[in-house]
């Protein structure tokens, strides 16, 4: 737009804010696998629009990911809004939309980190995999909306009864996972048994409102103490194998896997396999 009037930019402040934003975008791109250094930013002048009016326009037109900056004025509210959008997108990247628990992507990343931490510090790490018993029957009998309610209720129950630094995740379908850093076998097993007992007591109303039903859950548990090399895949397989045993044994129970580190205890200690599990599983 031709004009003889020179527009004055708050150069120092705006340049500093943009540089800071650029760094945040680059860091964010690493997390989502995008190459923003190969992208182009396009700005368009929109005259006569205030920050508040832009908020309304962006909400109506689904322009939440657009970056808005004032030509002459305080850039902070605009940058703050854009940062909030990035944070929201980052949250959506790592969380399941139905249950709001961590998704499989976040679970895999955190499990890998916690295994490495356990190796370095020789601290216990417990992993549990949950499966809602006969969940297909819930969907078939009461509908998928009621099935979603059961999933959301279990997720809320799981999150409410674990520590802030535990990671509860939706593993896939009706399966969930719980990473318990610093928890040994005894403590983890006690927690899981209580979770199962409390969950099966929750009443779900049937869609017609004439009755109620209950849902149970099976759990496979494994524990690691950093004394042997193990991959995240191998640890998941141990917990998954224990879950299979819980299902085969009648469901609605916790089963513990073979503990890899207990197998390294010399046979001359005369400690039997089950005793090893108890002695070396930690608290």
HUHU-V424574 format. One record per residue. N is the residue number from 1. RES is the residue in three letters. OMEGA is omega in radians with two decimals (* if undefined). Layout:
# HUHU-V424574
n = (N,N)
res = (RES,RES)
omega = (OMEGA,OMEGA)
This chain:
# HUHU-V424574
n = (1,2,3,4,5,6,7,8,9,10,11,12,13,14,15,16,17,18,19,20,21,22,23,24,25,26,27,28,29,30,31,32,33,34,35,36,37,38,39,40,41,42,43,44,45,46,47,48,49,50,51,52,53,54,55,56,57,58,59,60,61,62,63,64,65,66,67,68,69,70,71,72,73,74,75,76,77,78,79,80,81,82,83,84,85,86,87,88,89,90,91,92,93,94,95,96,97,98,99,100,101,102,103,104,105,106,107,108,109,110,111,112,113,114,115,116,117,118,119,120,121,122,123,124,125,126,127,128,129,130,131,132,133,134,135,136,137,138,139,140,141,142,143,144,145,146,147,148,149,150,151,152,153,154,155,156,157,158,159,160,161,162,163,164,165,166,167,168,169,170,171,172,173,174,175,176,177,178,179,180,181,182,183,184,185,186,187,188,189,190,191,192,193,194,195,196,197,198,199,200,201,202,203,204,205,206,207,208,209,210,211,212,213,214,215,216,217,218,219,220,221,222,223,224,225,226,227,228,229,230,231,232,233,234,235,236,237,238,239,240,241,242,243,244,245,246,247,248,249,250,251,252,253,254,255,256,257,258,259,260,261,262,263,264,265,266,267,268,269,270,271,272,273,274,275,276,277,278,279,280,281,282,283)
res = (UNK,UNK,UNK,UNK,UNK,UNK,UNK,UNK,UNK,UNK,UNK,UNK,UNK,UNK,UNK,UNK,UNK,UNK,UNK,UNK,UNK,UNK,UNK,UNK,UNK,UNK,UNK,UNK,UNK,UNK,UNK,UNK,UNK,UNK,UNK,UNK,UNK,UNK,UNK,UNK,UNK,UNK,UNK,UNK,UNK,UNK,UNK,UNK,UNK,UNK,UNK,UNK,UNK,UNK,UNK,UNK,UNK,UNK,UNK,UNK,UNK,UNK,UNK,UNK,UNK,UNK,UNK,UNK,UNK,UNK,UNK,UNK,UNK,UNK,UNK,UNK,UNK,UNK,UNK,UNK,UNK,UNK,UNK,UNK,UNK,UNK,UNK,UNK,UNK,UNK,UNK,UNK,UNK,UNK,UNK,UNK,UNK,UNK,UNK,UNK,UNK,UNK,UNK,UNK,UNK,UNK,UNK,UNK,UNK,UNK,UNK,UNK,UNK,UNK,UNK,UNK,UNK,UNK,UNK,UNK,UNK,UNK,UNK,UNK,UNK,UNK,UNK,UNK,UNK,UNK,UNK,UNK,UNK,UNK,UNK,UNK,UNK,UNK,UNK,UNK,UNK,UNK,UNK,UNK,UNK,UNK,UNK,UNK,UNK,UNK,UNK,UNK,UNK,UNK,UNK,UNK,UNK,UNK,UNK,UNK,UNK,UNK,UNK,UNK,UNK,UNK,UNK,UNK,UNK,UNK,UNK,UNK,UNK,UNK,UNK,UNK,UNK,UNK,UNK,UNK,UNK,UNK,UNK,UNK,UNK,UNK,UNK,UNK,UNK,UNK,UNK,UNK,UNK,UNK,UNK,UNK,UNK,UNK,UNK,UNK,UNK,UNK,UNK,UNK,UNK,UNK,UNK,UNK,UNK,UNK,UNK,UNK,UNK,UNK,UNK,UNK,UNK,UNK,UNK,UNK,UNK,UNK,UNK,UNK,UNK,UNK,UNK,UNK,UNK,UNK,UNK,UNK,UNK,UNK,UNK,UNK,UNK,UNK,UNK,UNK,UNK,UNK,UNK,UNK,UNK,UNK,UNK,UNK,UNK,UNK,UNK,UNK,UNK,UNK,UNK,UNK,UNK,UNK,UNK,UNK,UNK,UNK,UNK,UNK,UNK,UNK,UNK,UNK,UNK,UNK,UNK,UNK,UNK,UNK,UNK,UNK,UNK,UNK,UNK,UNK,UNK,UNK,UNK)
omega = (-3.09,3.08,3.10,-3.10,3.12,3.11,-3.12,3.09,2.99,-2.87,-3.05,-3.11,-3.08,3.12,3.14,3.14,-3.13,3.10,3.11,3.13,3.14,3.11,3.13,3.13,3.13,3.12,3.14,-3.10,3.11,-3.11,-3.09,3.07,3.13,3.10,-3.10,3.09,3.09,3.14,3.13,3.07,3.12,3.13,3.11,3.14,3.07,-3.05,3.03,-3.13,3.09,3.12,-3.13,3.13,3.11,3.09,-3.14,3.13,-3.11,-3.14,-3.10,-3.02,-3.13,-3.14,-3.06,-3.11,3.14,3.09,3.09,3.11,3.11,3.08,-3.13,-3.10,-3.08,-3.12,-3.01,-3.12,-3.13,3.14,3.11,3.13,3.14,3.10,3.10,3.09,3.10,3.14,3.11,3.12,3.11,3.10,-3.13,3.14,-3.03,-3.06,3.08,-3.05,-3.11,-3.03,-3.09,2.98,3.03,3.09,-3.07,3.12,-3.13,3.13,-3.12,-3.12,-3.10,3.13,3.11,3.13,-3.09,3.07,3.12,3.11,3.13,3.11,-3.07,-3.02,-3.08,3.10,-3.10,3.07,3.14,3.12,3.11,3.03,-3.09,3.01,3.12,-3.07,3.06,-3.08,3.11,3.13,3.08,3.12,-3.09,-3.06,-3.00,3.11,-3.07,3.11,3.08,3.06,3.09,3.11,3.11,3.13,-3.12,3.13,3.12,3.12,3.11,3.11,3.13,-3.10,-3.09,-3.04,3.09,-3.10,-3.09,-3.09,2.92,3.08,3.04,-3.06,2.96,-3.02,-3.13,-3.13,3.11,3.11,3.12,3.12,3.12,3.07,-3.09,3.14,3.11,-3.14,3.07,-3.02,-3.06,-3.12,-3.12,-3.11,3.11,3.13,-3.08,3.12,3.11,3.11,-3.12,-3.12,-3.10,-3.09,-3.09,3.08,3.13,3.13,3.05,3.14,3.07,-3.09,-3.13,3.10,-3.07,-3.10,3.11,3.05,-3.13,3.11,3.08,-3.06,3.06,-3.06,2.97,-3.05,3.00,-3.10,-3.11,-3.12,3.00,-3.06,3.09,3.08,3.12,3.12,3.10,3.12,-3.13,3.13,3.10,3.14,3.10,3.13,-3.13,3.10,3.10,3.08,3.11,3.11,3.13,3.10,-3.09,-3.10,3.08,3.08,3.09,-3.13,3.11,3.02,-3.11,-3.14,2.91,3.13,-3.04,-3.06,3.13,-3.14,-3.12,3.12,-3.07,3.14,-3.08,3.07,3.12,3.09,-3.14,-3.04,-3.11,3.11,3.06,-3.12,-3.10,-3.05,-3.02,3.12,3.14,-3.10,*)
